[in-house]
Amino acid sequence: MTPDLEKKLVEKYPKIFSQKDLPPNQSLMCFGFECGDGWYDLLDDLCGKIQAYVDEGNYSQIEATQVKEKFGTLRFYINGGDDYIWDVIEKAEVDSAHICEQCGAPGKVRGKGWLFTMCDLCWDKKEH
């Protein structure tokens, strides 16, 4: 993800991304958001749901420990959580398989070996 979009998420959800400046032996957030810009809205929605749930007093503060793409879909790792939080994370991870990681258009998981979720246009531009 571009530094500008990462900064927007970190500034909007500072409590969730409070580990961004920790060393790698304490949190992998120091590596930033290891995914494409196309998932920005998906992550914004996910973080909004998590933070609203926490702010309503339903659970203690959730902190992300890593955000990345793996096997073509989103992975959002945290410490803690309850069934609601894990359900919204799982939904976002499942939804990511239908959103182009590059541009945010509808997409699908593609590739052999290394998997990507991309729309037709981004996939056609990619060397494979």
N, C-alpha and C positions, 0 to 999 in steps of 0.2 A: 504494500500500500504506500502511496506517496506520503512524504513527510507532512504535507499540508492536511491531508485527510486524517492521518494518525493524530495530529495535533488537535484537530476539531473534536475527535472522539475523546481524547484524554482531557481536554478542557471541559467538555460537556459532562463527562462522567469521571471526575477526578478521584472519587472514592473507589470506584471499580478498578481504575488503572493506577492506583497508588503505588504499585510495585514496579512501575516502569523504570525507575532509576536504581533499583537494587542490582547487585552483581549477579552473574549467572549461577552462582552456587546457592542463591537464595530464591531467584525467580527468573523465568525465561522471558518475562516481559521486556527485559533490557534489549532483546533483539527486535522489538517492535511488532507490528502486525504483519505476520508472514503470509499475506494473502493479497489478492488483487483489489483494485479500487472498486470493482463491480459489486463487492459485498459490503460496501460502506453502509448502504441503507439497511441491509439485513442486520449488521452489527449495531447500528444506531437503534433500531427497533428492539433488538434483544436486550441491549443495555438499558434502554428506557423501561422495559417491563421489569427487569431485575431491580433497578434502582427504585422504581415506584413501589414495588412489593416490599423492599427493605424499608423505605421511608414511611410506609404505612404501619411499620412496627411488626411485620410478620416474620422477620428473620434478621439476624445480625448482619452487619455489612459484608457483602461479598466482594472479594478481590480476585481479579483475573490473574492467573499465573502464566498463561500462554494463549496466544491467538494465532492460528495458522491454518493452512490448507494441508490436508493429508488424504491420500487416495481420492483426490478430486473434490473433496467436500470440506466444509468448515469444521475446525476443532476449536472449542472454547473451553479451556481448562480453568478451574477455580479451586479454591479451598473452601470446604463446607458445602452448604446447600441443603435444601429439603426437596420433597417431591415436586412442588410447584416450580422451583428454580431449575431442577434437572429436566422437567418436562419442557420448559420454554427453551432451554439450551438444546435439547434433543430436536425440538421442532425446527429451530434455526438451522441446525446441522443437516436435517433432512431437506429442508427448503433450499439449502445451498446447492443441492444436486440439480436444481432446476433454474439457477440464476447464473448467468455468465460471470465468472470471477473477474474478467477483464473490464466489461462495460456495463453489467447489470441487466442486460436484456435476458429474455427467456433463453435458457440453454439446457444442455444435457451433459452427462458425464461421457467423456470420450477418451480414446487413446488405448495404447497397448503398453504394458509395463508401467510407465508414468501416466497417471490419469489426470484429466483436466475437466472442469465444468466450463463449457463455452457455448456461445451461440454459433450459428453457422458462419456468420461473417468473421468473427474472431478466430474461429477454428481454421477457416480458409486462409487467413493471413499468417497463421502459425506454421513454422517449418516443422514437419513431422514425417 
